[in-house]
Amino acid sequence: FRAASDFYYLTAMSVAGAVLVLDPLSDQKPIKLFMPPLTERERQWDGARPGLEEATSLFGLDAAFPRADLAGFLEAAMGRYTEVYWVPTVDPQLDYLLMQEWCRRAAPIAVKNGLPAALHDLRPALAPQRLIKDALEIERLRRAGKLSAAAHRTVIQNIRPGFDERQVHAAIEKAFFDHGGDAIAFPTIAAGGSNTTILHYVANNQPIADDALVLVDAGARLQQYCSDITRTFPIRGRFTAAQRDLYRVVYNAQQAVFKAARPGRSFDLLQKTAVKVLAQGMLDLGILQGTLDEVIEQERFKPFYMHGIGHSLGLDVHDPTPSKLGGKQLAKLEPNIVMTVEPGIYIPSNAPGVPRKFLGIGVRIEDDILIGEQGCEILTDNDTSPEEIEAMMG
């Protein structure tokens, strides 16, 4: 069991069925937890966990109660609160109970007394808090990034012709645990050949040709925090000329974004930086035609680079992201944001008008960065130039 990320962020607790209640009108016990008591049967089947008394002291709560008491508490509380904030969809039983009691108790009181009445989604209020990481979160993300990068290096050093996608998939996940990871952060992508052009390819069940590229998008979770890394490498240890040309363009785009990532810059600027380098590179290789301004203004690059430059990273592999907070203007980068940088080029096998040598080649390079006071810190050991990749493979 893994607790919902918002709940864990507020409590540092992972107990199935637990509910946190903030009750500001309570004089003595505003921070309450309702959770199933630890039974001997649960201890036998699932192992020990904090009970009600332990939870109060361990997690800084004012009081802890059996989950069975929650219905009675909500019935009484809806007589005091006409506006309630909660995180929906995590626990359908709780959603039903809360809405039932709010409609039955709170709404009539609000109408009678002319008070505002609403059930509010708490997630937009939590998102800006989760976006900016504290020292403990940064330390965990650093460690997760370091161990995941080491696992990717292990795979690159050991994968050779004859491996198929299943074996690559198994190798990277084994390496995460060998290097100290707690879990897999998200479904692994282990793509070979033309499957590298499929963004969310997860079948991971095909043979890999001896001259193909391999794309591995995978990350470990450590103490609840995620890493997210993509590496692309030639299975035989040496890039073909066409593979190297595409790879170099993507590598240059990522390096340009690293230089641009600093406080005060917009998230959108990072995307524009990547697009400019990728578009110019595809023009130089004859994949696109026209001028750079035309390609960007008319978005001719989009058949081959169709996603954003990155996303925020934390308890979730897609944590709250600066460009999406509350649907407002694109946010500015701030110190202690952790995010991915993941440019790519994907040339389908049937792409019209593209030189034949590039067909069926996909390249993505993804690393995790921490926005600092003056620039960014790469958390995932970015030894990813084509020369470094080939040297790693021996």
N, C-alpha and C positions, 0 to 999 in steps of 0.2 A: 504493500500500500504506500502511495505517495500522496501527501496532502495537497490540496489545491494551492497554487503558488501564492495567491493573495492571503490565504489563511496562514501559510507558513511564514510569509513576510512579517505578519503582525504578531506571530506567537512563537516562531522557531519550533513548532510542535507538529508532529505527524502522527495523529491518532484517528483512526476511522470513526466517523460519526460525531466528532467533536464540533461544537459550535461556539464561537466567540461572540459575546454580547457586550457592547459598550453602552452603559446606562448612565448618562451624565447627570440625571436628576436624582440619582441615588446618593445619599449623603455619605455612606460609609463604604459601599462596595460597587463602584462604577464599572470595574473590569471583571466580567463574569465569564466562566467557562461552563458549558454543559457538555458532558461526554459520558459514554457508557462506562459504568464501573468495571474495573478489572475483575473478572471472575476466575475461579480456578480452572474452569474448562478452557477459557481463552488463554490462560497462562500455559496450559498443557499443549494446546494446539498451535498457538502463534507466538509464544514466548512472553517474557515480562515486558511491561511498559509502565509508565507512571500511573498511579491511581489518583483518585480525587485529591487526597491530602498532599501527595507528592507534587502534583501538577501545580498547586497553588504556590508553593515555594520555589519550584524549579523554574517556572515561567513568568514569575512576577505578577501573578493574578491576585485580585482581591478576594475571590471566592470561586469555588468549583462545586458543581451540582450534578447529580445524575441527569443524563439526557432525557429521561422520562419526565423530569420536572419542567422541561422547556415549554410545553403547551400551556401549563398553568401560569408560568411567568409571562408568556406573550399575551395571554388573555388579560392579565392585570395591567401589563405595560401599555397595551393599546388604549387604556383609559387615560394615560398620561402623555402619550406621543401621537400626534396626528401626522408628523412627517418622520419617515423611517428610511434609513439607508441600509442596503444590503447587497451582497454579491449574488446575483441570480444564477440559475442553471447548475450550480455545483451539487446541490442536494434537492432533488425534486420534492421530496417529502417536506423539507423545510419551506420551500417556496410555497407550497399549497397551504401549509399551516399558517405562515405569515400573512399571506394574502387573505385567507379566510378570516383571521382575527382582525386584520386591519379593516376589512370591509364591514365586519360585524360590529366592531367597537369604535375604532378611531374615526372612520369616515362620518358616521352620524354625529359624533361629538363635534367634529370640525364644522359640519354644516350648521348645527344648532348654534354654535358660538362664533361663527364667522371667521374661523381659523383656516390657515392654509393646510391643505391635506394632500399628501403625495407619498408614493413609494419611489425612492430614488435609487438608481444604480450607483453603487459605491465605486465601481472600477475607474471612472474618469477622475475621481479624486485621488485614488491610490496610484494611478499611472505616473504622474510627475514625481511622486516620492520614490517609486521603484526605479525610475529612469536614472536618478543620480545615486551612485553606489557609495556606501560607507566603507570604512577601512577594512572591516571584516569581509564584506562582500568582495572587495577588490582582491584581497589576499586569496580567497577561495577561487576567484576567476583566474588569477595568475597561475595558481597551481593546476587548475583544470586545463588551462591552455598549454602549460608546459608539458604536462603528462600526455596530452592528446597529440601535441606536435612530435613528441618522442615516439609515440606509437605509430604515427604516419611515417616517420623516418624508418622505423623497423620494417614496416611493410614494403616501402620503396626499396630498401636494401635487399629484401628477400624474395620479392615476386619476380618470376622469370617466365619465359615462354613455356607453355604447357599448362599454366594455371588457368582456371576458368573463373567466371564472376562469383560463383559460390565460394570458391576457395579464397578469393580476395576479400569477400564479405566476412568470412570466418576469421581470416588473418587479422583484419583491423580490429574486430571486436575482441579477439583474444589479446591483442596487443594493448588495448585499453586497460583491461584487467591486469595484465602483466606489469603495466607501469603504474598501477595504483588507483585506477578509476573505480567508482562505486557502481556505475550503471551506464547504459547507453543513453545519450541525451535525446536522440531522435532516430527514426528509421534510417539505417545506413543505405547510402547509394554506392554501389560498386559496379560501374559501367565500363564496358570495353567496346572498342571500335565505334560504330555509328551510334551505339547507345549513349555515348558521351554527349550527343546533341540533344538528348531528352532531359529537360531540367529536373524533373522529379521522378526519374527512373528508379524503381525499387524492386523490379523482378529479380535482378541479380542471379540469373540462372542460365546464362548463355556462355558458349566457348569464347575465347579471346584469340584473335589471329596473332601470329608471331610478330607482325609489323604494326600492331595497333597501339593506340593510346589507351591508358586506363585512367578513369576519373573516379576518385574516392572522396565522397562528401560524407563525413562522419565525425562525431565528437563524443567525448566521455562526459559524464556527470560526476562531480565530486562534491560531497557534502551539500547536495541539492542544486549546485550551480553548474551551468552548462558551458561547454566549449563547442565551437562550430568551425571546422576546418575542411577545406577542399584542396586536394593535391591531384595534379594531372601529370602523368609520366609515361614514357614509352616502355612497353613490357620487355622489349629486347635490350633496353639500356641505352639506346641512342635514338634521338629524334631523327625522322626523315627531314628533308629540307622544308617541305610544306608544313609539317608539324611544328618545326622550330620557328618558322616565320609567324605562324598564328600564335604560338605560345609567347613569343617575344612581345607581340603587340599587347597581349593580356597582361604580361608581367610589367610592361612599361606603364600601362594604365593604373595598375595597382600601386606602383611606386609613386606615381603622380598624386594619387589620392592620399597616400600616407603623408606627403609633403603639404597637402592642402588642409589636412584635418587638424584644426586647432580651435580653441574657444572663440566664439564670436562669428565663426563661419556658419553659413546655413547648411543644413543637411542637403538641400537641393544643389548647392555648389559642388559638393562631392560627386553627385551624379553627373553634373555637367562636365566636371573635370574628366571623369572616366569616359563619357561619351565622346568628348573631343579627341582623346588619344585613340580610342578604339576606332572611331570613324576615320581618322586620318590614316591609321594603320591599314584598315580595310581598303581605303582608296589606293594607298601605295601598293597593295598586293593585287589590285585589279578585281577585288570582290565587289566593290561599289564603284559607281561612275558619277562624275559631276564634280562640283567644287565642295569644299568642306562645309561652307555655309549652307549650300543647297541640301547636302546630306543631313545636316543637323536640323535645319528648319522644316524639311519635309519628312523627317524621321525615317529616312531610307535605311538607317542602321538597324531598325527594330526587328526585321526578320532574323537578325543574327545576334542581337543583344536586346532582349525584351524585358529584362527585370531591373530592379533597383540595385544600387551599389551596395546596400547592406541593411542591417536591422540591429536594433538594440539587443543585448544579450544579458542574461542573468539567471534567475530561477527558471525561466522559460527560454527555449532557444530563440523564440521571437518575443522578447520582452517589449514593454511599451517603447515605441520608436518615435524619435523627435518629430518627424514629418507628419505624424498622425494623431497627435494629442488633441483630443476634443474637436477635431476638424478645423482647427484654427490655422493661421498663417504658418508657413514652414518654420519650425523651431530653429533656434541657434544652438550650436554645440556648446556644451558647458563642461568644465572640469568634472571628472569622475563619471562621465558617461562611458560605458563599454559597449562596443558595437563591432559588427563584422565589416570587412571590406572585401567584396567578392565580384570583381569584373569577370566577364566571360565572353567568348565568341562561340557560336554554335552554327555549323554549316550543315544543314540536312543533306542527305545523299541525293535528293531530287531538287536541290536549289537551282532555279533557272539562272543562266547568265553568269555563273561562278566558274572560274577555272577548275577543271576536273580534279586537279591534284588536291584541292581543298575540300572536296565533297566528303561528307561523312566524318568530319573532324569536329570535335567539341573540346574546348579548353575552358576551365574555370580555375582560378586560384583564389582561395579564401583564407583570410587570417582574422584574428580578433585583436582589437586595439582598445586602449584606454586613452581617453582625451585628458591631457595634462594641462598645466598652466600655460605652456608655450607651444606645445605640439601634441604628438601622440606617442604612446609607448606600444610597441607590438608585443603582444602577450604570447605569441605562438611560434617563436623562433623561425622567422621568415627566410630560411635558406632555400629560396625557390627559383633562382635564375636558372635558365636551361643548363648552364654550365655546372651549377651546383647540383641539380637533379642528376645529371649524367655522372658526375663524380661520386655522388651518393650510391649510385647503382654499380660502380666499380668497373 
